[in-house]
């Protein structure tokens, strides 16, 4: 999931931009029929680990940790 987020190549991104990777994630995990809820769950985990910040209204920012920088 972090690879998909970093693939956006901007620090700030929206949930629909992450959803654009839904088909690729579904191919990687064919047994998972709930890709969008899993995307949101993984974004919450990345937030809790300090890799992304939730800005509100479906907007996120990759923290310094997400780019290999110090926070």
Buried (B, 14 or more C-beta within 10 A) or exposed (E): BBEBBBEBEEBEBBBEBBBBBBEEBBEEEEEEEEBEEBBBEBBEEBBEEEBBBEEEEBEBEBBEBBEEEEE
